[in-house]
Amino acid sequence: MASQVPVIGAWYQDAAEDEIFEVVAVDEHAGSIEVQYVGGEVSEIDLDTWQQLLLLAAEPPEDWRVSYELSNEDSLSSDDVYVPENWNDPLMDIDSDTIYGLDDY
């Protein structure tokens, strides 16, 4: 019996079926859990069925990116969000009075 709460991004092994999958979405209102298996197949499990499963925590397989069709080259480009150091600095919003290197003084 699965006493585990489904965690998005966590990997599990269904001991009865011997399949490894990742939880990719949880819809509490609909009572469903969306999982993606190592091969790329996406499936939906309702919460009642989830409670019946014999699940073990699992490590992501070495080739887990195959199901997302990612390659080594995809890891080279960063999707990180750029946040400037002075994001909240109000002085950054003030336009300079300098035109072509000359001041108003």
Biopython code that builds the backbone (N, CA, C, O; Angstrom):
import numpy as np
from Bio.PDB.StructureBuilder import StructureBuilder

atoms = [
    (1, "MET", "N", (0.832, -1.187, 0.000)),
    (1, "MET", "CA", (0.000, 0.000, 0.000)),
    (1, "MET", "C", (0.878, 1.253, 0.000)),
    (1, "MET", "O", (1.868, 1.331, 0.727)),
    (2, "ALA", "N", (0.513, 2.197, -0.797)),
    (2, "ALA", "CA", (1.292, 3.435, -0.887)),
    (2, "ALA", "C", (0.819, 4.406, 0.179)),
    (2, "ALA", "O", (-0.275, 4.964, 0.088)),
    (3, "SER", "N", (1.632, 4.595, 1.161)),
    (3, "SER", "CA", (1.311, 5.585, 2.172)),
    (3, "SER", "C", (2.003, 6.904, 1.844)),
    (3, "SER", "O", (1.899, 7.880, 2.587)),
    (4, "GLN", "N", (2.716, 6.911, 0.709)),
    (4, "GLN", "CA", (3.452, 8.094, 0.299)),
    (4, "GLN", "C", (2.524, 9.082, -0.391)),
    (4, "GLN", "O", (1.641, 8.709, -1.163)),
    (5, "VAL", "N", (2.748, 10.325, -0.094)),
    (5, "VAL", "CA", (2.042, 11.386, -0.793)),
    (5, "VAL", "C", (2.785, 11.609, -2.107)),
    (5, "VAL", "O", (4.010, 11.732, -2.089)),
    (6, "PRO", "N", (2.096, 11.668, -3.242)),
    (6, "PRO", "CA", (2.800, 11.866, -4.514)),
    (6, "PRO", "C", (3.453, 13.241, -4.559)),
    (6, "PRO", "O", (2.813, 14.259, -4.296)),
    (7, "VAL", "N", (4.731, 13.247, -4.895)),
    (7, "VAL", "CA", (5.504, 14.482, -4.963)),
    (7, "VAL", "C", (5.912, 14.711, -6.415)),
    (7, "VAL", "O", (6.516, 13.840, -7.040)),
    (8, "ILE", "N", (5.584, 15.869, -6.939)),
    (8, "ILE", "CA", (5.945, 16.184, -8.323)),
    (8, "ILE", "C", (7.464, 16.207, -8.444)),
    (8, "ILE", "O", (8.155, 16.851, -7.655)),
    (9, "GLY", "N", (7.968, 15.496, -9.444)),
    (9, "GLY", "CA", (9.404, 15.412, -9.670)),
    (9, "GLY", "C", (10.067, 14.235, -8.984)),
    (9, "GLY", "O", (11.244, 13.965, -9.221)),
    (10, "ALA", "N", (9.326, 13.523, -8.130)),
    (10, "ALA", "CA", (9.883, 12.359, -7.428)),
    (10, "ALA", "C", (9.731, 11.111, -8.295)),
    (10, "ALA", "O", (8.765, 10.971, -9.044)),
    (11, "TRP", "N", (10.701, 10.213, -8.177)),
    (11, "TRP", "CA", (10.689, 8.950, -8.925)),
    (11, "TRP", "C", (10.265, 7.828, -7.996)),
    (11, "TRP", "O", (10.671, 7.779, -6.835)),
    (12, "TYR", "N", (9.441, 6.924, -8.521)),
    (12, "TYR", "CA", (8.937, 5.784, -7.760)),
    (12, "TYR", "C", (9.084, 4.518, -8.587)),
    (12, "TYR", "O", (9.156, 4.561, -9.815)),
    (13, "GLN", "N", (9.127, 3.393, -7.889)),
    (13, "GLN", "CA", (9.123, 2.096, -8.560)),
    (13, "GLN", "C", (7.887, 1.347, -8.100)),
    (13, "GLN", "O", (7.667, 1.146, -6.906)),
    (14, "ASP", "N", (7.090, 0.941, -9.068)),
    (14, "ASP", "CA", (5.925, 0.104, -8.776)),
    (14, "ASP", "C", (6.458, -1.318, -8.602)),
    (14, "ASP", "O", (6.876, -1.950, -9.572)),
    (15, "ALA", "N", (6.443, -1.819, -7.367)),
    (15, "ALA", "CA", (7.040, -3.118, -7.076)),
    (15, "ALA", "C", (6.299, -4.254, -7.773)),
    (15, "ALA", "O", (6.931, -5.235, -8.166)),
    (16, "ALA", "N", (4.993, -4.157, -7.939)),
    (16, "ALA", "CA", (4.225, -5.221, -8.571)),
    (16, "ALA", "C", (4.505, -5.296, -10.070)),
    (16, "ALA", "O", (4.628, -6.393, -10.617)),
    (17, "GLU", "N", (4.607, -4.161, -10.737)),
    (17, "GLU", "CA", (4.818, -4.116, -12.185)),
    (17, "GLU", "C", (6.293, -3.973, -12.547)),
    (17, "GLU", "O", (6.661, -4.132, -13.711)),
    (18, "ASP", "N", (7.131, -3.677, -11.572)),
    (18, "ASP", "CA", (8.567, -3.453, -11.774)),
    (18, "ASP", "C", (8.810, -2.372, -12.821)),
    (18, "ASP", "O", (9.615, -2.548, -13.736)),
    (19, "GLU", "N", (8.103, -1.250, -12.676)),
    (19, "GLU", "CA", (8.256, -0.116, -13.579)),
    (19, "GLU", "C", (8.656, 1.117, -12.777)),
    (19, "GLU", "O", (8.176, 1.333, -11.664)),
    (20, "ILE", "N", (9.534, 1.916, -13.355)),
    (20, "ILE", "CA", (9.966, 3.151, -12.714)),
    (20, "ILE", "C", (9.288, 4.311, -13.432)),
    (20, "ILE", "O", (9.221, 4.344, -14.661)),
    (21, "PHE", "N", (8.785, 5.265, -12.644)),
    (21, "PHE", "CA", (8.107, 6.414, -13.229)),
    (21, "PHE", "C", (8.349, 7.649, -12.372)),
    (21, "PHE", "O", (8.756, 7.563, -11.214)),
    (22, "GLU", "N", (8.083, 8.802, -12.985)),
    (22, "GLU", "CA", (8.200, 10.090, -12.302)),
    (22, "GLU", "C", (6.817, 10.714, -12.214)),
    (22, "GLU", "O", (6.046, 10.654, -13.171)),
    (23, "VAL", "N", (6.501, 11.306, -11.084)),
    (23, "VAL", "CA", (5.252, 12.046, -10.948)),
    (23, "VAL", "C", (5.458, 13.408, -11.582)),
    (23, "VAL", "O", (6.338, 14.165, -11.173)),
    (24, "VAL", "N", (4.637, 13.722, -12.594)),
    (24, "VAL", "CA", (4.799, 14.986, -13.308)),
    (24, "VAL", "C", (3.693, 15.993, -12.996)),
    (24, "VAL", "O", (3.852, 17.184, -13.261)),
    (25, "ALA", "N", (2.570, 15.528, -12.433)),
    (25, "ALA", "CA", (1.490, 16.448, -12.075)),
    (25, "ALA", "C", (0.559, 15.780, -11.072)),
    (25, "ALA", "O", (0.366, 14.565, -11.088)),
    (26, "VAL", "N", (-0.009, 16.600, -10.204)),
    (26, "VAL", "CA", (-1.008, 16.128, -9.246)),
    (26, "VAL", "C", (-2.181, 17.087, -9.314)),
    (26, "VAL", "O", (-2.017, 18.293, -9.130)),
    (27, "ASP", "N", (-3.365, 16.550, -9.578)),
    (27, "ASP", "CA", (-4.583, 17.353, -9.622)),
    (27, "ASP", "C", (-5.465, 16.908, -8.465)),
    (27, "ASP", "O", (-6.172, 15.904, -8.553)),
    (28, "GLU", "N", (-5.411, 17.675, -7.378)),
    (28, "GLU", "CA", (-6.162, 17.304, -6.178)),
    (28, "GLU", "C", (-7.671, 17.426, -6.379)),
    (28, "GLU", "O", (-8.443, 16.668, -5.793)),
    (29, "HIS", "N", (-8.087, 18.384, -7.209)),
    (29, "HIS", "CA", (-9.525, 18.569, -7.443)),
    (29, "HIS", "C", (-10.116, 17.397, -8.222)),
    (29, "HIS", "O", (-11.218, 16.939, -7.921)),
    (30, "ALA", "N", (-9.381, 16.913, -9.224)),
    (30, "ALA", "CA", (-9.860, 15.775, -10.018)),
    (30, "ALA", "C", (-9.500, 14.451, -9.358)),
    (30, "ALA", "O", (-10.031, 13.405, -9.730)),
    (31, "GLY", "N", (-8.597, 14.493, -8.376)),
    (31, "GLY", "CA", (-8.187, 13.263, -7.700)),
    (31, "GLY", "C", (-7.319, 12.379, -8.571)),
    (31, "GLY", "O", (-7.457, 11.156, -8.548)),
    (32, "SER", "N", (-6.414, 12.993, -9.349)),
    (32, "SER", "CA", (-5.584, 12.198, -10.249)),
    (32, "SER", "C", (-4.117, 12.610, -10.148)),
    (32, "SER", "O", (-3.777, 13.725, -9.750)),
    (33, "ILE", "N", (-3.275, 11.667, -10.525)),
    (33, "ILE", "CA", (-1.830, 11.856, -10.533)),
    (33, "ILE", "C", (-1.349, 11.492, -11.926)),
    (33, "ILE", "O", (-1.667, 10.415, -12.428)),
    (34, "GLU", "N", (-0.588, 12.373, -12.553)),
    (34, "GLU", "CA", (-0.050, 12.091, -13.875)),
    (34, "GLU", "C", (1.403, 11.664, -13.707)),
    (34, "GLU", "O", (2.196, 12.335, -13.045)),
    (35, "VAL", "N", (1.732, 10.525, -14.326)),
    (35, "VAL", "CA", (3.082, 9.975, -14.226)),
    (35, "VAL", "C", (3.650, 9.766, -15.619)),
    (35, "VAL", "O", (2.912, 9.582, -16.587)),
    (36, "GLN", "N", (4.988, 9.797, -15.704)),
    (36, "GLN", "CA", (5.669, 9.515, -16.962)),
    (36, "GLN", "C", (6.691, 8.423, -16.706)),
    (36, "GLN", "O", (7.552, 8.542, -15.835)),
    (37, "TYR", "N", (6.575, 7.355, -17.486)),
    (37, "TYR", "CA", (7.473, 6.217, -17.359)),
    (37, "TYR", "C", (8.780, 6.502, -18.080)),
    (37, "TYR", "O", (8.863, 7.438, -18.875)),
    (38, "VAL", "N", (9.796, 5.701, -17.808)),
    (38, "VAL", "CA", (11.117, 5.893, -18.388)),
    (38, "VAL", "C", (11.060, 5.886, -19.911)),
    (38, "VAL", "O", (11.811, 6.620, -20.553)),
    (39, "GLY", "N", (10.200, 5.088, -20.492)),
    (39, "GLY", "CA", (10.083, 5.007, -21.942)),
    (39, "GLY", "C", (9.416, 6.212, -22.572)),
    (39, "GLY", "O", (9.437, 6.349, -23.795)),
    (40, "GLY", "N", (8.825, 7.089, -21.778)),
    (40, "GLY", "CA", (8.184, 8.290, -22.296)),
    (40, "GLY", "C", (6.674, 8.266, -22.228)),
    (40, "GLY", "O", (6.031, 9.296, -22.432)),
    (41, "GLU", "N", (6.092, 7.111, -21.947)),
    (41, "GLU", "CA", (4.632, 7.020, -21.880)),
    (41, "GLU", "C", (4.120, 7.814, -20.685)),
    (41, "GLU", "O", (4.705, 7.785, -19.602)),
    (42, "VAL", "N", (3.019, 8.522, -20.901)),
    (42, "VAL", "CA", (2.384, 9.292, -19.839)),
    (42, "VAL", "C", (1.089, 8.591, -19.469)),
    (42, "VAL", "O", (0.339, 8.147, -20.339)),
    (43, "SER", "N", (0.832, 8.496, -18.164)),
    (43, "SER", "CA", (-0.361, 7.816, -17.695)),
    (43, "SER", "C", (-0.954, 8.604, -16.538)),
    (43, "SER", "O", (-0.282, 9.425, -15.913)),
    (44, "GLU", "N", (-2.220, 8.339, -16.268)),
    (44, "GLU", "CA", (-2.903, 8.995, -15.166)),
    (44, "GLU", "C", (-3.381, 7.944, -14.179)),
    (44, "GLU", "O", (-3.963, 6.931, -14.568)),
    (45, "ILE", "N", (-3.133, 8.191, -12.908)),
    (45, "ILE", "CA", (-3.535, 7.272, -11.846)),
    (45, "ILE", "C", (-4.440, 8.042, -10.895)),
    (45, "ILE", "O", (-4.096, 9.145, -10.470)),
    (46, "ASP", "N", (-5.587, 7.477, -10.560)),
    (46, "ASP", "CA", (-6.445, 8.164, -9.605)),
    (46, "ASP", "C", (-5.919, 7.925, -8.189)),
    (46, "ASP", "O", (-5.183, 6.969, -7.946)),
    (47, "LEU", "N", (-6.300, 8.794, -7.267)),
    (47, "LEU", "CA", (-5.771, 8.731, -5.901)),
    (47, "LEU", "C", (-6.102, 7.421, -5.197)),
    (47, "LEU", "O", (-5.297, 6.929, -4.406)),
    (48, "ASP", "N", (-7.271, 6.848, -5.470)),
    (48, "ASP", "CA", (-7.635, 5.568, -4.844)),
    (48, "ASP", "C", (-6.697, 4.456, -5.309)),
    (48, "ASP", "O", (-6.257, 3.634, -4.505)),
    (49, "THR", "N", (-6.392, 4.431, -6.600)),
    (49, "THR", "CA", (-5.456, 3.431, -7.137)),
    (49, "THR", "C", (-4.063, 3.659, -6.579)),
    (49, "THR", "O", (-3.356, 2.703, -6.263)),
    (50, "TRP", "N", (-3.658, 4.931, -6.454)),
    (50, "TRP", "CA", (-2.338, 5.265, -5.897)),
    (50, "TRP", "C", (-2.181, 4.651, -4.501)),
    (50, "TRP", "O", (-1.122, 4.121, -4.167)),
    (51, "GLN", "N", (-3.221, 4.725, -3.708)),
    (51, "GLN", "CA", (-3.169, 4.174, -2.347)),
    (51, "GLN", "C", (-3.043, 2.647, -2.350)),
    (51, "GLN", "O", (-2.553, 2.070, -1.380)),
    (52, "GLN", "N", (-3.478, 1.992, -3.424)),
    (52, "GLN", "CA", (-3.412, 0.539, -3.528)),
    (52, "GLN", "C", (-2.048, 0.039, -4.015)),
    (52, "GLN", "O", (-1.716, -1.130, -3.818)),
    (53, "LEU", "N", (-1.262, 0.904, -4.643)),
    (53, "LEU", "CA", (0.009, 0.500, -5.234)),
    (53, "LEU", "C", (1.074, 0.233, -4.170)),
    (53, "LEU", "O", (1.097, 0.867, -3.115)),
    (54, "LEU", "N", (1.940, -0.708, -4.472)),
    (54, "LEU", "CA", (3.104, -0.971, -3.628)),
    (54, "LEU", "C", (4.272, -0.223, -4.258)),
    (54, "LEU", "O", (4.881, -0.701, -5.215)),
    (55, "LEU", "N", (4.581, 0.962, -3.713)),
    (55, "LEU", "CA", (5.572, 1.841, -4.311)),
    (55, "LEU", "C", (6.821, 1.935, -3.447)),
    (55, "LEU", "O", (6.759, 1.940, -2.217)),
    (56, "LEU", "N", (7.946, 2.008, -4.127)),
    (56, "LEU", "CA", (9.225, 2.214, -3.476)),
    (56, "LEU", "C", (9.824, 3.497, -4.028)),
    (56, "LEU", "O", (9.651, 3.813, -5.205)),
    (57, "ALA", "N", (10.521, 4.227, -3.187)),
    (57, "ALA", "CA", (11.227, 5.409, -3.684)),
    (57, "ALA", "C", (12.337, 4.937, -4.607)),
    (57, "ALA", "O", (13.005, 3.943, -4.322)),
    (58, "ALA", "N", (12.535, 5.641, -5.706)),
    (58, "ALA", "CA", (13.540, 5.229, -6.689)),
    (58, "ALA", "C", (14.403, 6.416, -7.076)),
    (58, "ALA", "O", (13.976, 7.568, -7.009)),
    (59, "GLU", "N", (15.624, 6.109, -7.481)),
    (59, "GLU", "CA", (16.522, 7.120, -8.020)),
    (59, "GLU", "C", (16.208, 7.285, -9.504)),
    (59, "GLU", "O", (15.807, 6.324, -10.160)),
    (60, "PRO", "N", (16.382, 8.488, -10.039)),
    (60, "PRO", "CA", (16.164, 8.643, -11.482)),
    (60, "PRO", "C", (17.148, 7.774, -12.250)),
    (60, "PRO", "O", (18.327, 7.720, -11.900)),
    (61, "PRO", "N", (16.687, 7.101, -13.278)),
    (61, "PRO", "CA", (17.616, 6.286, -14.065)),
    (61, "PRO", "C", (18.644, 7.168, -14.767)),
    (61, "PRO", "O", (18.415, 8.361, -14.970)),
    (62, "GLU", "N", (19.768, 6.577, -15.134)),
    (62, "GLU", "CA", (20.829, 7.348, -15.771)),
    (62, "GLU", "C", (20.363, 7.972, -17.081)),
    (62, "GLU", "O", (20.815, 9.058, -17.444)),
    (63, "ASP", "N", (19.476, 7.305, -17.784)),
    (63, "ASP", "CA", (19.010, 7.801, -19.074)),
    (63, "ASP", "C", (17.605, 8.381, -18.991)),
    (63, "ASP", "O", (16.822, 8.219, -19.927)),
    (64, "TRP", "N", (17.268, 9.048, -17.904)),
    (64, "TRP", "CA", (15.912, 9.564, -17.717)),
    (64, "TRP", "C", (15.569, 10.646, -18.742)),
    (64, "TRP", "O", (14.390, 10.890, -18.997)),
    (65, "ARG", "N", (16.573, 11.300, -19.333)),
    (65, "ARG", "CA", (16.312, 12.357, -20.300)),
    (65, "ARG", "C", (15.792, 11.823, -21.624)),
    (65, "ARG", "O", (15.264, 12.584, -22.435)),
    (66, "VAL", "N", (15.933, 10.533, -21.851)),
    (66, "VAL", "CA", (15.468, 9.942, -23.111)),
    (66, "VAL", "C", (13.956, 10.139, -23.273)),
    (66, "VAL", "O", (13.486, 10.426, -24.374)),
    (67, "SER", "N", (13.201, 9.988, -22.195)),
    (67, "SER", "CA", (11.748, 10.123, -22.295)),
    (67, "SER", "C", (11.326, 11.549, -22.622)),
    (67, "SER", "O", (10.231, 11.768, -23.141)),
    (68, "TYR", "N", (12.181, 12.514, -22.324)),
    (68, "TYR", "CA", (11.887, 13.901, -22.648)),
    (68, "TYR", "C", (12.547, 14.331, -23.957)),
    (68, "TYR", "O", (12.471, 15.497, -24.342)),
    (69, "GLU", "N", (13.195, 13.381, -24.638)),
    (69, "GLU", "CA", (13.889, 13.609, -25.892)),
    (69, "GLU", "C", (14.947, 14.698, -25.743)),
    (69, "GLU", "O", (15.078, 15.560, -26.612)),
    (70, "LEU", "N", (15.698, 14.663, -24.648)),
    (70, "LEU", "CA", (16.781, 15.604, -24.408)),
    (70, "LEU", "C", (18.108, 14.940, -24.713)),
    (70, "LEU", "O", (18.262, 13.733, -24.523)),
    (71, "SER", "N", (19.044, 15.707, -25.173)),
    (71, "SER", "CA", (20.371, 15.193, -25.450)),
    (71, "SER", "C", (21.381, 15.930, -24.588)),
    (71, "SER", "O", (21.021, 16.842, -23.843)),
    (72, "ASN", "N", (22.639, 15.539, -24.687)),
    (72, "ASN", "CA", (23.687, 16.225, -23.937)),
    (72, "ASN", "C", (23.805, 17.682, -24.364)),
    (72, "ASN", "O", (24.151, 18.537, -23.548)),
    (73, "GLU", "N", (23.526, 17.973, -25.618)),
    (73, "GLU", "CA", (23.611, 19.343, -26.107)),
    (73, "GLU", "C", (22.565, 20.241, -25.467)),
    (73, "GLU", "O", (22.782, 21.446, -25.336)),
    (74, "ASP", "N", (21.423, 19.668, -25.063)),
    (74, "ASP", "CA", (20.379, 20.459, -24.426)),
    (74, "ASP", "C", (20.815, 20.979, -23.071)),
    (74, "ASP", "O", (20.323, 22.014, -22.623)),
    (75, "SER", "N", (21.724, 20.288, -22.413)),
    (75, "SER", "CA", (22.160, 20.722, -21.095)),
    (75, "SER", "C", (23.151, 21.873, -21.185)),
    (75, "SER", "O", (23.458, 22.500, -20.171)),
    (76, "LEU", "N", (23.663, 22.165, -22.395)),
    (76, "LEU", "CA", (24.621, 23.250, -22.552)),
    (76, "LEU", "C", (23.961, 24.619, -22.490)),
    (76, "LEU", "O", (24.571, 25.575, -22.010)),
    (77, "SER", "N", (22.729, 24.729, -22.964)),
    (77, "SER", "CA", (22.043, 26.017, -22.915)),
    (77, "SER", "C", (21.264, 26.105, -21.615)),
    (77, "SER", "O", (20.473, 25.226, -21.274)),
    (78, "SER", "N", (21.505, 27.165, -20.922)),
    (78, "SER", "CA", (20.897, 27.337, -19.604)),
    (78, "SER", "C", (19.526, 27.981, -19.726)),
    (78, "SER", "O", (19.345, 28.936, -20.481)),
    (79, "ASP", "N", (18.577, 27.463, -18.990)),
    (79, "ASP", "CA", (17.248, 28.050, -18.913)),
    (79, "ASP", "C", (17.078, 28.837, -17.619)),
    (79, "ASP", "O", (15.961, 29.173, -17.224)),
    (80, "ASP", "N", (18.207, 29.127, -16.962)),
    (80, "ASP", "CA", (18.152, 29.855, -15.707)),
    (80, "ASP", "C", (17.608, 31.261, -15.939)),
    (80, "ASP", "O", (17.832, 31.870, -16.985)),
    (81, "VAL", "N", (16.905, 31.747, -14.959)),
    (81, "VAL", "CA", (16.342, 33.084, -15.024)),
    (81, "VAL", "C", (17.414, 34.073, -14.594)),
    (81, "VAL", "O", (18.069, 33.886, -13.569)),
    (82, "TYR", "N", (17.584, 35.115, -15.374)),
    (82, "TYR", "CA", (18.558, 36.154, -15.034)),
    (82, "TYR", "C", (17.888, 37.199, -14.162)),
    (82, "TYR", "O", (16.872, 37.781, -14.544)),
    (83, "VAL", "N", (18.454, 37.432, -13.000)),
    (83, "VAL", "CA", (17.951, 38.455, -12.094)),
    (83, "VAL", "C", (19.095, 39.428, -11.843)),
    (83, "VAL", "O", (20.117, 39.043, -11.273)),
    (84, "PRO", "N", (18.940, 40.687, -12.260)),
    (84, "PRO", "CA", (20.005, 41.656, -12.037)),
    (84, "PRO", "C", (20.253, 41.874, -10.550)),
    (84, "PRO", "O", (19.367, 41.662, -9.722)),
    (85, "GLU", "N", (21.465, 42.297, -10.224)),
    (85, "GLU", "CA", (21.812, 42.534, -8.822)),
    (85, "GLU", "C", (20.980, 43.655, -8.226)),
    (85, "GLU", "O", (20.594, 43.592, -7.059)),
    (86, "ASN", "N", (20.699, 44.685, -9.024)),
    (86, "ASN", "CA", (19.975, 45.852, -8.522)),
    (86, "ASN", "C", (18.518, 45.842, -8.954)),
    (86, "ASN", "O", (17.982, 46.879, -9.344)),
    (87, "TRP", "N", (17.882, 44.704, -8.890)),
    (87, "TRP", "CA", (16.498, 44.560, -9.350)),
    (87, "TRP", "C", (15.568, 45.532, -8.627)),
    (87, "TRP", "O", (14.683, 46.121, -9.246)),
    (88, "ASN", "N", (15.765, 45.698, -7.335)),
    (88, "ASN", "CA", (14.877, 46.544, -6.539)),
    (88, "ASN", "C", (15.452, 47.931, -6.293)),
    (88, "ASN", "O", (14.923, 48.667, -5.459)),
    (89, "ASP", "N", (16.500, 48.305, -6.979)),
    (89, "ASP", "CA", (17.123, 49.599, -6.789)),
    (89, "ASP", "C", (16.324, 50.658, -7.543)),
    (89, "ASP", "O", (16.295, 50.634, -8.774)),
    (90, "PRO", "N", (15.668, 51.595, -6.835)),
    (90, "PRO", "CA", (14.844, 52.597, -7.518)),
    (90, "PRO", "C", (15.670, 53.545, -8.377)),
    (90, "PRO", "O", (15.131, 54.158, -9.298)),
    (91, "LEU", "N", (16.955, 53.680, -8.101)),
    (91, "LEU", "CA", (17.788, 54.571, -8.895)),
    (91, "LEU", "C", (18.033, 54.034, -10.303)),
    (91, "LEU", "O", (18.428, 54.790, -11.190)),
    (92, "MET", "N", (17.807, 52.758, -10.514)),
    (92, "MET", "CA", (17.997, 52.179, -11.843)),
    (92, "MET", "C", (16.932, 52.664, -12.836)),
    (92, "MET", "O", (17.139, 52.594, -14.047)),
    (93, "ASP", "N", (15.791, 53.155, -12.325)),
    (93, "ASP", "CA", (14.705, 53.627, -13.187)),
    (93, "ASP", "C", (14.870, 55.081, -13.615)),
    (93, "ASP", "O", (14.132, 55.548, -14.482)),
    (94, "ILE", "N", (15.819, 55.806, -13.030)),
    (94, "ILE", "CA", (16.014, 57.221, -13.346)),
    (94, "ILE", "C", (16.879, 57.343, -14.593)),
    (94, "ILE", "O", (17.964, 56.767, -14.678)),
    (95, "ASP", "N", (16.376, 58.105, -15.558)),
    (95, "ASP", "CA", (17.139, 58.333, -16.779)),
    (95, "ASP", "C", (18.201, 59.399, -16.528)),
    (95, "ASP", "O", (17.985, 60.355, -15.783)),
    (96, "SER", "N", (19.309, 59.215, -17.143)),
    (96, "SER", "CA", (20.407, 60.164, -17.007)),
    (96, "SER", "C", (20.112, 61.415, -17.819)),
    (96, "SER", "O", (19.482, 61.340, -18.874)),
    (97, "ASP", "N", (20.575, 62.588, -17.321)),
    (97, "ASP", "CA", (20.426, 63.845, -18.043)),
    (97, "ASP", "C", (21.594, 64.075, -18.996)),
    (97, "ASP", "O", (21.670, 65.111, -19.656)),
    (98, "THR", "N", (22.484, 63.124, -19.061)),
    (98, "THR", "CA", (23.648, 63.262, -19.904)),
    (98, "THR", "C", (23.285, 62.923, -21.341)),
    (98, "THR", "O", (22.730, 61.860, -21.616)),
    (99, "ILE", "N", (23.603, 63.834, -22.254)),
    (99, "ILE", "CA", (23.376, 63.588, -23.670)),
    (99, "ILE", "C", (24.722, 63.693, -24.372)),
    (99, "ILE", "O", (25.410, 64.711, -24.297)),
    (100, "TYR", "N", (25.064, 62.638, -25.036)),
    (100, "TYR", "CA", (26.311, 62.575, -25.788)),
    (100, "TYR", "C", (27.525, 62.913, -24.930)),
    (100, "TYR", "O", (28.482, 63.514, -25.419)),
    (101, "GLY", "N", (27.492, 62.536, -23.665)),
    (101, "GLY", "CA", (28.637, 62.744, -22.792)),
    (101, "GLY", "C", (28.702, 64.127, -22.184)),
    (101, "GLY", "O", (29.669, 64.424, -21.484)),
    (102, "LEU", "N", (27.706, 65.007, -22.417)),
    (102, "LEU", "CA", (27.712, 66.359, -21.860)),
    (102, "LEU", "C", (26.679, 66.451, -20.749)),
    (102, "LEU", "O", (25.564, 65.947, -20.884)),
    (103, "ASP", "N", (27.047, 67.085, -19.670)),
    (103, "ASP", "CA", (26.117, 67.284, -18.549)),
    (103, "ASP", "C", (25.404, 68.619, -18.670)),
    (103, "ASP", "O", (25.815, 69.481, -19.447)),
    (104, "ASP", "N", (24.335, 68.791, -17.903)),
    (104, "ASP", "CA", (23.587, 70.039, -17.882)),
    (104, "ASP", "C", (24.262, 71.100, -17.002)),
    (104, "ASP", "O", (23.755, 72.219, -16.917)),
    (105, "TYR", "N", (25.348, 70.799, -16.370)),
    (105, "TYR", "CA", (25.952, 71.724, -15.425)),
    (105, "TYR", "C", (26.527, 72.902, -16.104)),
    (105, "TYR", "O", (27.079, 73.786, -15.448)),
]
sb = StructureBuilder()
sb.init_structure("model")
sb.init_model(0)
sb.init_chain("A")
sb.init_seg("    ")
for serial, (resi, resn, name, xyz) in enumerate(atoms, 1):
    if name == "N":
        sb.init_residue(resn, " ", resi, " ")
    sb.init_atom(name, np.array(xyz, "f"), 0.0, 1.0, " ", f" {name:<3s}", serial, name[0])
structure = sb.get_structure()
